[in-house]
C-alpha cells in the first residue's frame, strides 16, 4: 500500500484529526493526481518514541528530558477517482526509525553537543521500566547522517538554512567536543549531522521555542531525503514489532508498521 504524508508537528493534534472529514486534509493522489477525492476506510495504530522538552529547559538539564512511546493514528484512505488505497502518515513519522522527527533531531543534538554516550541517553531520558535500545538511537542518528551525506541537493539546502541562523561572527564548532566516532566513515556521517544541528547550540535564545521553530524549516529540507534514515548495516532493522520493553508492557499493545 502506498504512502501519503500530511504535514503535522504534534502527536496530539494529529491523533485528534482521525475524527475529521478526510476532505479537510487536502490530499493529492500520487497515482492519478486527483485532489480531495478520498474516503476514509480505516485507521491503524503504530507506536513511536517521542521527546518531551520542558518549555523552560536549559542546556545540560538532561534529567528533565523524557523519551517515551506514544500511539500514532495512521489513516487508511481510498482515492474515489482511481481506487488506489493509501496509508496517510503525519510528517513527524520518519521512515527508517521508530523515533519521531523531533526525538531524532534532539537525540542527535544531545549526543553531539555533550559528553553523553549512546548508553547514557536511554538511562537519562527514559523511564526505568521502559527504555529504548541505545543501538536504535545510534542507527537512527547515523542513518540520518548517511542520508544527508549522500544527497548533494539536501546538503546545499541545509547549508542555506543553517547559514540563516548561525551568526557570521561565530565559529560553530568552537565549543563542541571532537567527533566521537573512530572510523572515517562514521566521522563523516557525524559531521554531516553536526552541520545540520549547529544552529541549536545558541545559548542566547530559549531552546525549546527555537528548537521547534527551527525544526519546522528543517523538516521541509529533510523531506527531500528518500529514505530519510538509511540502513547503516547490511541486515535490515526490524521495525514491524515493538522493542521488547514495549512488547512486554500490557499498556503498549499495538501494531507497528
C-alpha positions in Angstrom: 0.0 0.0 0.0 1.3 3.4 -1.0 2.1 6.2 1.5 0.9 9.8 1.7 2.2 12.4 4.1 0.3 15.1 5.9 2.2 17.9 7.4 1.8 17.8 11.2 4.2 18.6 14.0 2.2 17.5 17.1 1.1 14.0 18.0 -2.0 15.1 20.0 -3.2 17.4 17.2 -2.7 14.7 14.6 -4.4 11.9 16.6 -7.5 14.2 17.0 -7.7 14.6 13.3 -8.9 11.0 12.8 -12.4 12.1 13.5 -12.4 14.9 10.9 -13.8 14.7 7.4 -11.0 13.3 5.2 -11.6 16.1 2.6 -10.2 18.6 5.1 -6.7 17.0 4.8 -6.3 18.4 1.2 -4.5 15.3 0.0 -3.5 14.6 -3.6 -3.5 11.1 -5.1 0.0 10.2 -6.2 -1.4 7.8 -8.8 -3.9 9.9 -10.6 -3.3 13.4 -9.2 -6.9 13.8 -8.0 -7.2 16.2 -5.1 -9.6 16.0 -2.1 -11.1 12.8 -3.6 -10.7 10.3 -0.8 -12.8 8.3 1.5 -11.7 7.1 4.9 -11.7 3.3 5.1 -9.9 2.5 8.4 -7.2 3.5 10.8 -4.3 1.7 12.4 -2.2 2.5 15.5 1.6 2.4 15.5 4.0 3.3 18.3 6.8 5.8 18.0 9.2 7.3 20.5 8.5 11.0 21.2 10.6 13.5 23.1 9.4 15.9 25.8 11.4 19.1 26.3 10.1 21.4 29.1 9.5 24.9 27.8 11.9 26.4 30.3 14.6 23.7 29.7 18.2 24.9 29.8 21.1 23.1 28.2 22.6 20.3 30.4 19.4 19.6 32.3 19.2 16.1 30.9 17.2 14.7 33.8 14.3 16.9 32.7 14.1 15.3 29.2 11.7 12.5 28.6 11.8 10.0 25.7 8.7 7.9 25.7 6.5 5.8 23.5 3.3 7.2 22.0 0.4 5.9 19.9 0.1 7.4 16.4 -3.0 7.0 14.3 -2.4 6.0 10.7 -5.4 6.6 8.3 -6.3 4.2 5.5 -7.9 6.0 2.6 -9.1 5.2 -0.9 -9.0 7.6 -3.9 -12.5 7.8 -5.3 -11.1 8.7 -8.7 -8.8 5.7 -9.3 -9.5 3.3 -6.5 -5.9 3.4 -5.1 -5.5 2.9 -1.4 -3.0 4.7 0.8 -1.8 4.9 4.3 -1.7 8.6 5.5 1.2 9.3 7.9 1.9 12.6 9.7 5.2 14.2 8.7 6.7 13.6 12.1 6.8 9.9 11.5 10.2 9.2 9.9 10.7 6.3 7.6 13.6 4.0 8.8 13.3 4.6 12.5 10.8 4.4 15.4 11.8 7.9 16.6 9.6 10.8 15.7 11.4 13.6 13.9 11.7 15.8 16.9 13.1 13.0 19.0 15.6 12.1 16.3 16.9 15.6 16.0 17.1 16.2 19.7 18.9 12.9 20.3 21.4 13.8 17.6 21.9 17.2 19.3 22.3 15.8 22.8 24.8 13.2 21.7 26.9 15.5 19.5 27.0 18.5 21.8 27.7 16.8 25.1 29.8 14.1 26.7 26.8 11.7 26.8 27.4 8.2 25.3 24.8 6.2 23.4 24.3 4.1 26.5 23.8 7.2 28.6 20.9 8.5 26.6 18.3 5.9 27.4 19.4 6.0 31.1 18.9 9.7 31.2 15.8 10.2 29.1 13.7 7.0 29.5 11.5 5.6 32.3 13.5 2.9 34.1 10.9 0.2 33.2 10.6 1.2 29.5 13.8 2.1 27.8 14.7 2.3 24.1 17.7 0.3 23.0 20.8 2.5 22.6 21.6 0.7 19.3 18.2 2.0 18.0 19.3 5.6 18.7 22.7 5.0 17.1 21.3 3.5 13.9 18.7 6.3 13.6 21.2 9.2 14.0 23.8 7.7 11.8 21.2 6.6 9.3 20.1 10.2 9.0 23.7 11.3 8.7 24.2 8.8 5.9 21.2 10.1 4.0 22.3 13.7 4.3 25.9 12.8 3.3 24.8 11.1 0.1 22.3 13.7 -1.1 24.0 16.8 -2.6 20.8 18.8 -3.0 19.9 18.3 0.6 23.3 19.4 1.7 23.0 22.6 -0.3 19.6 23.3 1.2 20.9 22.6 4.7 23.9 24.9 4.2 21.5 27.7 3.3 19.2 27.0 6.2 22.0 26.8 8.8 23.6 30.0 7.4 20.4 31.8 8.0 20.5 31.0 11.8 24.3 31.0 12.5 25.8 34.3 13.5 28.6 35.0 10.9 31.0 36.2 13.6 30.9 32.9 15.5 32.7 29.7 14.7 30.0 27.0 15.1 32.5 24.3 16.2 34.3 26.3 18.8 32.5 24.9 21.9 31.6 21.4 20.6 33.5 18.3 21.7 35.5 16.5 19.0 33.6 13.9 17.0 33.1 10.7 19.0 33.3 8.2 16.1 36.5 6.4 15.3 36.4 5.4 11.6 36.5 7.9 8.8 33.1 6.7 7.5 31.3 7.2 10.8 33.1 10.5 11.4 31.8 11.7 8.0 28.2 10.8 9.0 28.7 12.5 12.3 30.0 15.7 10.7 27.0 15.8 8.3 24.7 15.7 11.3 26.7 18.4 13.1 26.4 20.8 10.3 22.6 20.3 10.4 22.2 20.9 14.1 24.8 23.6 14.8 22.1 26.4 15.0 20.6 24.6 18.0 23.7 25.4 20.0 22.8 29.1 20.7 22.7 30.0 24.4 21.2 33.4 23.7 17.7 32.0 22.8 15.1 30.0 24.6 16.0 26.5 23.4 12.6 24.8 23.3 10.9 27.7 21.4 13.8 27.9 18.9 14.1 24.1 18.6 10.5 23.7 17.3 10.7 26.8 15.1 13.9 25.6 13.5 12.5 22.0 13.2 9.6 23.3 11.1 12.0 24.6 8.5 14.4 21.7 8.8 11.5 19.3 8.2 10.9 20.8 4.8 14.5 20.2 3.8 14.7 16.7 5.2 11.5 15.7 3.3 13.7 15.6 0.2 15.5 12.6 1.6 14.4 9.2 0.4 14.7 7.3 2.6 15.1 9.9 5.5 17.0 7.3 7.6 19.1 4.8 5.7 20.3 1.4 6.9 23.9 1.6 8.0 24.3 -2.2 8.2 23.6 -5.0 5.7 21.0 -6.6 7.8 17.6 -4.9 7.9 16.2 -3.2 11.0 13.0 -4.8 12.2 10.5 -2.0 12.9 7.4 -4.2 12.3 7.3 -5.1 16.0 7.9 -3.1 19.1 11.1 -3.3 21.2 11.0 -5.9 24.0 10.3 -3.1 26.5 7.1 -2.2 24.7 6.1 -5.7 23.8 6.2 -6.8 27.4 4.1 -3.9 28.6 0.4 -4.5 29.0 -0.4 -0.9 28.1 1.7 -0.9 24.9 -0.1 -3.5 22.7 -0.3 -2.1 19.2 0.5 -2.7 15.5 3.9 -1.4 14.3 4.1 -0.6 10.6 
